[in-house]
Amino acid sequence: MTRKQKYQFVTDYFLSHAPDAETELFYDNPFQLLVAVILSAQCTDKRVNQTTPAIFKRFPTPAKLAKATFEEVFPLIQSISYPNNKTKHLIGMAQKLIKDFGGQVPMTVDELVQLPGVGRKTANVITSVIDNQPNMAVDTHVFRVSKRIGLVPSTATTPLAVEKVLIKNFPESLIHKAHHWLILHGRYTCIARNPKCETCGLQTACSAFQKMKKD
């Protein structure tokens, strides 16, 4: 199966089986999503969703969070991975939003990465989820799944390289959905250890499965 055929197979499969795929993070507005995504780095969405209600209640706006102290924020997120750094990032992010963006979450990757705690992956998540922009956030799930299936060549060894290949080959109008397809597939089926190949609907297109079957 050619790479073009793989993308067509994967796209058709997910359009049929997961047409409404979306983030599993809870949020009501762009600011809340930004807070949640910053907290989600190297942490599960489940844990983040258990943590954010108290943060959103205490600091419902960038202005409120910008005035917060480390001692006020840290206890609310201490169950999250790297709470020290993330506390500083959240406060700094809110202060930057107030100072440079009028308290509004910007909707370009170049602007978002200026915020403390926001890298390219986070910026891609925000713009694709909120604004359906054709941006692909490559986390460990996307990286692993795209490699196993064979959507990207072995020469794509960095998240940015994988991102560029995926964006080039998925239909532009579906890139924001493809991001969720690959993440959720990696989270629940194509897991890191002992992937559930026997129940996977992508067996026909998957390079790893075809190699395993041949071996």
VENCOR-V168515 format. One record per helix or strand of 2 or more residues. SS is the DSSP state (H for helix, E for strand). FROM is the first residue (numbers start at 0). TO is the last residue. Records with the same first field share a line. If there is no record, write none. Layout:
SS=FROM-TO  FROM-TO
//
This chain:
H=2-16  29-39  44-57  61-65  69-76  82-100  108-111  119-130  139-148  158-168  171-187  196-198  206-213
//
